[in-house]
Each structure stands twice: as structure tokens, then as C-alpha cells.
């Protein structure tokens, strides 16, 4: 079930799936309206006389005009999209192009124009005016005219959308919203006041595996990124076979062909029937995805900040905006429960071990690279320190506070080694007292 859900979400995020659905809908609509036109006689009375088409030549002219215009506009829309993708790639990085391609409005616009073209072709093909038959699908032509008017409005909306979608503030805001939704779905439980890390034991793995004399490594059949890992299904398999299953990689990790990916521990010798097919419980792909991979979403934001701090762009305001949004995310993570790496069955027997994202890992992913690129930009370094102060004030547990203080110390060293103005250095030292004086 989890695999189907993952594949469905990936399919919905592709650039081609929604347009194809719209085209199929237009074909079905055309067939239905043609049948309706053949079975129901609509008289051109009153206002309908000025709307409905009554001659075959007029019908062909209208449908030809609409179909030609729609396919032309579809080419224009595609060109505008390519220009927007080119600008976004040069400014924010090619890895963010998937975010633009996954935007639903872009998919709907392309699908709508192509589907209107297909619809008009189908209707145009059934218009007949000869000695054997006279058939003018008046209602179908009216729908084509209304669709053309709607597409003109949609073009205006699309141009407005494209013009703001490549602005740095909008890109950062969209990524931040996606990041928060992803994190909220992964970390849905509130923080345990007595157990902030989510760890329910302090024993090492060797302590649990000493009663399992037989072990077997399962190797990856190909290279790729670990896009999805079905922890629940692997846990059920471990209980069924009375194994201890240890996954050696976290979601988002790159795995090389024939690299160990899972270790099985058993009390009995392994047989061909007892060895699990781990490919049914995970997905390897050519690129990382944001599904269940919160760290990848964080890296997208970090990439924008690092590119903004590069000498060729030198845009500290964009970097500061990224820091502000990452600060909001890390403040939220101070209040959630991070899952334990150990999962036990009902008899308190360890069955499954995995590598979840930790608070320290999220903090490192968010700020390490930005700090490294921020040398020579005092405003960004000062904002990093302000971010640490904000996160520190939201944090109520010593483990998290220690991690934030370590980052504040590293930021302070960057300031001491790179600030040329003494007033800037004095400014950040005063700010850092809110954290470092308590260490």
C-alpha cells in the first residue's frame, strides 16, 4: 500500500500525467456532446440564434480557427515555460526545476490548450454537409467557443503566475511551505518531555544481536538514491520470521551497486525461502525526492542560499530570506518527537533498526553549508547568529541546546576570522552572549 501511494504521488507530480488526463477528458466530452447533438434537436430561437452555428461552412471556420489558435498558444505557453525554467535554473540551480514542473497550474494550462485543440479536431471531423447527410453539432461548437474564451483568461492567469513564480521570495516561500508540509507529515507526534530524542534505550546493537548467531547481508542490485523505505512492512517481516532487520542507510542516501543495504540477524540458519526480497520494501531511483526525505527539502533551501552567496551572484538578501525560513523549520522541529532507531515487538524483542533523521542532522543540514559560504558577508553571518538565538529560545532540552550552541560557536569563529570592521565584530559578540554565556 505504501509503495502504491509513493508511486501515485510521484505520478501526480510528473509534468505529463495531468495534461494526458485532461486530453482524455476532452475526447470523452467530445464523444458525449456529439451523441447529444445527434439525439437532441436544438432549435435556434431567441438568443440562441445569435450563438449557435447553423451552417457547415461557419462550423468548419470556427473550429479551424479555434484549433489553430489553441495549438499556436500551446507552443507559446511551452516557450514561456522553457524561458522560466532557464532563468530559474541559472538563478536557483537545476535541481529546483522539478519544483516548477510539478506546479499544478503549469500542467493544467498545457493540458487545457492541447486538449482544446484535440476537441476541435474531433468535432471538425463530424461536421457534414452533403447530399447524404447534413450534421452540424451546434452544442459541441458552442462548448468549443466557450473553451476558447476560457483559455484566453487562463493565458492571462498563466503569464501572471510565471512572472511571479521565478521571483526569489516566491521560490523560497514555496519551498518553505513544501518543507513544512513534509516535516509535519513525517514528525506528527509532539515531543516527549522526558525523552526528547525519542530513544527508548541506551543499549548497543551488539547487546541485542548476541542471541542471533546467524547474519546475512543483502546487497543492492543497482546504484541509486534510496527514495523510499517501508519501515512498517520491514518491521512486520522481522516479526514474522523472528529476525532482527538492520537497514544500513537513511532515506536520501546514495547506494552503490552491490553495496550492503540490509543486514539480517536470525537464530536459525538462512534458507532461500527465509531470505526476504528487500526490493519489495524500498525504492531506488536516479534522484532524491522530497517524499519522506525532509533533509532533501532542507538542501533545496540551502542551495538557493549558497548560490546567492557565490561571488558571481552576491545576493545576501536572498540568503537571509533562506535563513529566516530555515529558522522557522528548526523552531518547529524543537517541538516534535524524533523516532527511535530501534523498534520492538509486543514481547519487547528488538526487531527493526533504521537510521532516522535527528535534530542534530537537521540543524547541520540547514546551516553548515550556509555558514561555510557566508565568509565575507557580515550581514549573513549576523543573521545566522540571530537564527541560533531564536532557535535556542524555542529549545527546552539540553541535547538540542547543546547542538545549537555548537553552531553558534562555529558562527562566532567565522566572524572573528573574516570580519574586517570592529563594530561588526562587537555587534555579533553582543548577540552571541544570549547563547554562549550560558555554555
C-alpha positions as CSV (number, residue, x, y, z in Angstrom):
1,X,0.0,0.0,0.0
2,X,2.8,2.4,0.9
3,X,4.6,1.7,-2.4
4,X,1.5,2.4,-4.4
5,X,0.9,5.6,-2.5
6,X,4.5,6.7,-3.2
7,X,4.2,5.9,-6.9
8,X,0.9,7.7,-7.2
9,X,2.3,10.8,-5.6
10,X,5.3,10.7,-8.0
11,X,2.9,10.2,-10.9
12,X,0.8,13.2,-9.8
13,X,4.0,15.3,-9.6
14,X,5.1,14.5,-13.1
15,X,4.7,17.1,-15.9
16,X,2.8,14.8,-18.3
17,X,0.2,13.0,-16.3
18,X,-2.3,15.8,-15.6
19,X,-2.2,17.0,-19.3
20,X,-2.9,13.5,-20.5
21,X,-5.8,13.2,-18.2
22,X,-7.2,16.5,-19.5
23,X,-6.8,15.3,-23.1
24,X,-8.6,12.1,-22.4
25,X,-11.4,14.0,-20.7
26,X,-11.7,16.3,-23.8
27,X,-12.0,13.2,-26.0
28,X,-14.7,11.8,-23.8
29,X,-16.5,15.1,-23.7
30,X,-16.4,15.5,-27.4
31,X,-17.9,12.0,-27.9
32,X,-20.6,12.7,-25.4
33,X,-21.6,16.0,-26.9
34,X,-21.6,14.6,-30.4
35,X,-24.0,11.9,-29.3
36,X,-26.2,14.6,-27.6
37,X,-26.2,16.7,-30.8
38,X,-27.3,13.7,-32.8
39,X,-30.1,12.7,-30.5
40,X,-31.5,16.1,-29.4
41,X,-32.6,18.8,-31.9
42,X,-31.8,22.2,-30.5
43,X,-33.7,25.0,-32.3
44,X,-32.1,28.3,-32.9
45,X,-34.7,30.5,-31.2
46,X,-34.3,33.8,-29.4
47,X,-30.8,34.4,-28.1
48,X,-29.7,31.0,-29.3
49,X,-30.0,32.3,-32.9
50,X,-27.0,34.6,-32.3
51,X,-24.9,31.9,-30.5
52,X,-25.4,28.6,-32.3
53,X,-23.8,27.9,-35.6
54,X,-26.3,26.9,-38.3
55,X,-24.2,26.3,-41.4
56,X,-21.5,23.8,-42.1
57,X,-19.1,26.4,-43.5
58,X,-19.4,28.5,-40.4
59,X,-18.9,25.5,-38.2
60,X,-15.7,24.5,-40.1
61,X,-14.4,28.0,-40.0
62,X,-15.0,28.4,-36.2
63,X,-13.5,25.1,-35.3
64,X,-10.5,25.6,-37.6
65,X,-9.8,29.0,-36.2
66,X,-10.0,27.8,-32.6
67,X,-7.9,24.6,-33.2
68,X,-5.2,26.6,-35.0
69,X,-5.1,29.3,-32.3
70,X,-5.0,26.8,-29.5
71,X,-2.1,24.8,-30.8
72,X,-0.3,28.1,-31.5
73,X,-0.9,29.3,-28.0
74,X,0.2,25.9,-26.6
75,X,3.5,26.4,-28.4
76,X,3.8,29.9,-26.8
77,X,3.0,28.5,-23.4
78,X,5.6,25.9,-23.8
79,X,8.2,28.5,-24.9
80,X,7.3,30.7,-21.9
81,X,7.7,27.7,-19.6
82,X,11.1,26.9,-21.0
83,X,12.3,30.5,-20.6
84,X,11.1,30.5,-17.0
85,X,12.9,27.2,-16.4
86,X,16.1,28.5,-17.9
87,X,16.0,31.6,-15.7
88,X,15.2,29.5,-12.6
89,X,18.0,27.1,-13.4
90,X,20.6,29.8,-13.7
91,X,19.5,31.6,-10.6
92,X,18.4,28.8,-8.2
93,X,20.0,25.7,-9.6
94,X,18.9,22.9,-11.9
95,X,17.8,20.7,-9.1
96,X,14.9,23.1,-8.4
97,X,13.4,22.7,-11.9
98,X,11.3,19.8,-10.6
99,X,9.5,22.2,-8.3
100,X,8.5,24.3,-11.3
101,X,7.5,21.3,-13.4
102,X,5.4,20.0,-10.5
103,X,3.3,23.1,-10.2
104,X,-0.3,22.2,-10.9
105,X,-1.2,25.3,-12.9
106,X,1.6,24.8,-15.4
107,X,0.4,21.3,-16.0
108,X,-3.3,22.3,-16.3
109,X,-2.5,25.2,-18.7
110,X,-0.5,22.9,-21.1
111,X,-3.1,20.2,-20.9
112,X,-6.0,22.6,-21.5
113,X,-4.7,24.1,-24.7
114,X,-3.7,20.8,-26.2
115,X,-7.0,19.2,-25.2
116,X,-9.0,22.1,-26.7
117,X,-7.1,21.5,-30.0
118,X,-7.9,17.8,-29.9
119,X,-11.5,18.5,-29.0
120,X,-11.9,20.8,-32.0
121,X,-10.3,18.3,-34.4
122,X,-12.8,15.6,-33.3
123,X,-15.8,17.9,-33.7
124,X,-14.5,19.2,-37.0
125,X,-14.3,15.7,-38.3
126,X,-18.0,15.0,-37.8
127,X,-19.3,18.2,-39.5
128,X,-21.1,17.0,-42.6
129,X,-23.0,18.9,-45.4
130,X,-23.6,16.7,-48.5
131,X,-26.4,15.0,-50.3
132,X,-26.4,12.0,-48.0
133,X,-26.2,13.7,-44.6
134,X,-26.3,17.2,-43.0
135,X,-25.0,17.3,-39.5
136,X,-23.9,20.4,-37.6
137,X,-23.0,19.7,-33.9
138,X,-24.2,23.1,-32.7
139,X,-23.9,22.4,-29.0
140,X,-20.4,20.9,-29.4
141,X,-19.3,24.0,-31.3
142,X,-20.8,26.3,-28.6
143,X,-18.7,24.4,-26.0
144,X,-15.6,24.9,-28.2
145,X,-16.2,28.7,-28.3
146,X,-16.7,28.8,-24.5
147,X,-13.5,26.8,-24.1
148,X,-11.6,29.3,-26.3
149,X,-12.8,32.2,-24.2
150,X,-11.8,30.4,-21.0
151,X,-8.4,29.7,-22.4
152,X,-7.8,33.3,-23.2
153,X,-8.5,34.1,-19.5
154,X,-6.3,31.2,-18.5
155,X,-3.4,32.6,-20.6
156,X,-3.5,35.9,-18.7
157,X,-3.5,34.0,-15.4
158,X,-0.6,31.8,-16.6
159,X,1.5,34.8,-17.6
160,X,0.9,36.4,-14.2
161,X,1.8,33.2,-12.5
162,X,5.0,32.7,-14.4
163,X,6.1,36.3,-13.8
164,X,5.9,35.8,-10.0
165,X,7.0,32.2,-9.8
166,X,10.6,33.0,-10.7
167,X,11.0,35.7,-8.1
168,X,13.3,34.6,-5.3
169,X,10.9,35.4,-2.5
170,X,8.2,33.3,-4.1
171,X,10.5,30.3,-4.8
172,X,11.8,30.4,-1.2
173,X,8.2,30.7,0.2
174,X,7.0,27.7,-1.9
175,X,10.0,25.5,-0.9
176,X,9.4,26.5,2.8
177,X,5.7,25.6,2.6
178,X,6.6,22.3,0.9
179,X,9.3,21.6,3.6
180,X,6.9,22.3,6.4
181,X,4.2,20.0,5.0
182,X,6.7,17.3,4.5
183,X,8.1,17.6,8.0
184,X,4.6,17.8,9.6
185,X,3.7,14.5,7.9
186,X,6.9,12.8,9.0
187,X,7.1,14.1,12.5
188,X,3.5,14.2,13.5
189,X,4.0,13.3,17.2
190,X,4.7,16.0,19.8
191,X,7.9,16.0,21.8
192,X,8.1,13.7,24.8
193,X,9.2,15.9,27.7
194,X,11.2,13.1,29.4
195,X,12.6,11.7,26.2
196,X,13.3,14.5,23.6
197,X,15.3,12.3,21.2
198,X,12.7,9.6,21.0
199,X,15.2,6.9,22.1
200,X,13.8,4.3,24.4
201,X,17.0,2.5,25.4
202,X,20.7,3.0,25.7
203,X,21.9,-0.5,24.8
204,X,24.1,-1.0,21.7
205,X,23.0,-3.2,18.8
206,X,25.5,-5.9,19.8
207,X,23.6,-6.3,23.1
208,X,20.5,-7.4,21.1
209,X,22.2,-9.5,18.4
210,X,24.3,-11.7,20.6
211,X,21.5,-14.2,20.8
212,X,21.2,-14.2,17.0
213,X,24.3,-16.1,15.8
214,X,23.4,-16.1,12.1
215,X,23.7,-13.0,10.0
216,X,23.4,-12.2,6.3
217,X,24.0,-9.0,4.3
218,X,21.7,-8.1,1.4
219,X,23.3,-6.1,-1.3
220,X,21.8,-3.5,-3.6
221,X,21.2,-4.8,-7.2
222,X,21.8,-1.3,-8.7
223,X,23.1,2.1,-7.9
224,X,20.8,4.9,-7.0
225,X,19.2,7.1,-4.3
226,X,17.1,5.5,-1.6
227,X,13.9,7.3,-2.3
228,X,11.6,5.4,0.0
229,X,11.9,2.9,2.8
230,X,8.9,1.0,4.1
231,X,9.7,0.7,7.8
232,X,6.4,-0.8,8.8
233,X,6.5,-3.6,6.2
234,X,10.0,-4.5,7.1
235,X,9.0,-4.5,10.8
236,X,6.2,-6.9,10.1
237,X,8.6,-9.2,8.1
238,X,11.0,-9.2,11.0
239,X,8.3,-10.2,13.4
240,X,7.0,-12.9,11.1
241,X,10.4,-14.6,10.6
242,X,11.7,-13.6,14.1
243,X,14.6,-11.6,12.6
244,X,16.4,-8.5,13.6
245,X,16.5,-6.4,10.4
246,X,19.0,-3.6,10.3
247,X,18.9,-1.0,7.5
248,X,22.3,0.5,6.8
249,X,21.2,3.7,5.0
250,X,18.8,6.5,5.6
251,X,16.3,7.8,3.0
252,X,18.1,10.1,0.6
253,X,21.4,8.2,0.8
254,X,23.2,7.2,-2.4
255,X,23.7,3.5,-2.6
256,X,26.3,1.9,-4.9
257,X,25.6,-1.4,-6.7
258,X,26.5,-4.4,-4.6
259,X,26.8,-2.2,-1.5
260,X,25.3,-3.8,1.6
261,X,21.9,-2.3,2.2
262,X,20.3,-4.5,4.9
263,X,21.7,-6.9,7.5
264,X,19.5,-9.8,8.7
265,X,20.1,-11.5,12.1
266,X,18.5,-14.8,12.8
267,X,18.6,-17.5,15.5
268,X,18.5,-20.2,12.8
269,X,20.3,-20.7,9.5
270,X,19.0,-18.9,6.5
271,X,17.3,-20.7,3.6
272,X,16.3,-19.5,0.2
273,X,12.7,-19.2,1.4
274,X,13.5,-17.3,4.6
275,X,15.6,-14.6,2.9
276,X,13.4,-11.6,2.2
277,X,13.1,-9.8,-1.1
278,X,14.0,-6.3,0.2
279,X,13.2,-4.7,-3.2
280,X,9.6,-5.0,-2.3
281,X,10.2,-2.8,0.7
282,X,12.2,0.1,-0.7
283,X,12.6,2.2,-3.9
284,X,15.9,3.2,-5.5
285,X,15.8,6.0,-8.1
286,X,18.1,8.3,-10.1
287,X,17.4,11.3,-7.9
288,X,16.3,12.3,-4.5
289,X,12.6,13.2,-3.8
290,X,11.0,15.3,-1.1
291,X,8.7,12.4,-0.1
292,X,9.7,11.2,3.3
293,X,13.1,12.9,2.8
294,X,12.9,16.1,4.9
295,X,16.7,16.6,4.5
296,X,16.4,16.9,0.7
297,X,13.9,19.8,1.1
298,X,16.3,21.5,3.5
299,X,19.1,21.1,1.0
300,X,16.9,22.8,-1.7
301,X,16.7,25.9,0.5
302,X,20.4,25.7,1.4
303,X,21.3,25.5,-2.3
304,X,19.5,28.8,-3.0
305,X,21.3,30.4,-0.1
306,X,24.7,29.1,-1.2
307,X,24.2,30.2,-4.8
308,X,23.1,33.6,-3.6
309,X,26.4,33.9,-1.6
310,X,28.6,32.9,-4.6
311,X,30.8,35.7,-5.9
312,X,29.0,35.7,-9.3
313,X,25.6,36.5,-7.8
314,X,26.4,38.1,-4.4
315,X,22.8,38.4,-3.2
316,X,22.9,38.4,0.7
317,X,19.2,39.3,0.9
318,X,18.1,36.1,-0.7
319,X,20.5,34.2,1.6
320,X,19.0,36.0,4.6
321,X,15.5,35.0,3.4
322,X,16.5,31.4,3.2
323,X,17.9,31.6,6.8
324,X,14.7,33.0,8.1
325,X,12.6,30.2,6.6
326,X,15.0,27.6,7.8
327,X,14.9,29.1,11.3
328,X,11.1,28.7,11.3
329,X,11.5,25.0,10.3
330,X,14.1,24.3,13.0
331,X,11.9,26.0,15.6
332,X,9.1,23.6,14.7
333,X,11.4,20.6,15.0
334,X,12.3,21.6,18.6
335,X,8.7,20.6,19.5
336,X,8.4,17.2,17.6
337,X,9.3,13.7,18.6
338,X,12.1,12.2,16.5
339,X,11.6,8.4,16.1
340,X,13.8,6.0,17.8
341,X,16.2,3.9,15.7
342,X,15.0,0.8,17.5
343,X,11.6,-0.8,17.1
344,X,10.4,-3.6,19.4
345,X,7.6,-6.1,19.1
346,X,4.9,-6.8,21.7
347,X,7.3,-9.1,23.7
348,X,9.9,-6.3,23.9
349,X,12.2,-8.0,21.5
350,X,14.2,-5.8,19.1
351,X,13.0,-6.5,15.5
352,X,14.0,-3.5,13.4
353,X,16.7,-0.9,13.4
354,X,16.9,2.1,11.0
355,X,18.6,5.4,10.7
356,X,16.1,8.3,11.1
357,X,16.8,11.9,10.7
358,X,17.9,13.5,14.0
359,X,17.6,17.1,15.3
360,X,21.4,17.4,15.1
361,X,21.3,16.2,11.5
362,X,18.6,18.6,10.5
363,X,20.5,21.5,12.2
364,X,23.7,20.6,10.4
365,X,21.9,20.2,7.0
366,X,20.3,23.6,7.4
367,X,23.2,25.8,8.5
368,X,26.6,24.2,8.0
369,X,27.0,25.0,4.3
370,X,25.5,28.4,4.6
371,X,28.0,29.2,7.3
372,X,30.8,28.0,5.2
373,X,29.7,30.2,2.2
374,X,29.0,33.2,4.4
375,X,32.6,34.3,4.9
376,X,33.0,37.9,3.7
377,X,29.3,38.7,4.2
378,X,28.8,40.1,7.8
379,X,25.1,40.7,7.4
380,X,24.5,37.0,6.6
381,X,26.8,35.9,9.5
382,X,25.0,38.2,11.9
383,X,21.6,36.8,10.7
384,X,22.9,33.3,11.3
385,X,23.7,34.2,14.9
386,X,20.2,35.7,15.3
387,X,18.8,32.5,13.9
388,X,20.7,30.5,16.5
389,X,19.3,32.8,19.2
390,X,15.8,32.3,18.0
391,X,16.1,28.5,17.8
392,X,17.8,28.4,21.2
393,X,14.9,30.3,22.8
394,X,12.5,27.8,21.4
395,X,14.5,24.8,22.6
396,X,13.8,23.4,26.0
397,X,16.0,20.3,26.2
398,X,19.7,20.1,26.9
399,X,20.5,17.9,23.9
400,X,19.1,20.3,21.5
401,X,20.5,23.3,23.3
402,X,24.0,21.8,23.1
403,X,23.7,21.4,19.3
404,X,22.6,25.0,18.8
405,X,25.4,26.3,21.0
406,X,27.9,24.3,18.8
407,X,26.6,26.1,15.7
408,X,26.8,29.5,17.5
409,X,30.4,28.8,18.4
410,X,31.3,28.0,14.8
411,X,29.5,31.1,13.5
412,X,31.4,33.2,16.1
413,X,34.7,31.8,14.8
414,X,33.7,32.7,11.2
415,X,33.0,36.3,12.4
416,X,36.3,36.6,14.3
417,X,38.3,35.3,11.3
418,X,36.5,37.2,8.5
419,X,35.1,40.5,9.9
420,X,37.2,43.5,9.0
421,X,35.1,46.1,10.8
422,X,35.5,46.1,14.6
423,X,31.9,47.4,15.1
424,X,30.5,44.4,13.2
425,X,32.5,42.0,15.3
426,X,31.4,43.8,18.5
427,X,27.8,43.6,17.3
428,X,27.8,39.9,16.8
429,X,29.6,39.3,20.1
430,X,26.9,41.1,22.0
431,X,24.3,39.0,20.2
432,X,26.1,35.8,20.9
433,X,26.1,36.4,24.7
434,X,22.5,35.2,24.7
435,X,23.7,31.7,23.9
436,X,27.4,31.4,24.6
437,X,27.4,33.0,28.0
438,X,25.2,30.1,29.2
439,X,27.5,27.4,27.9
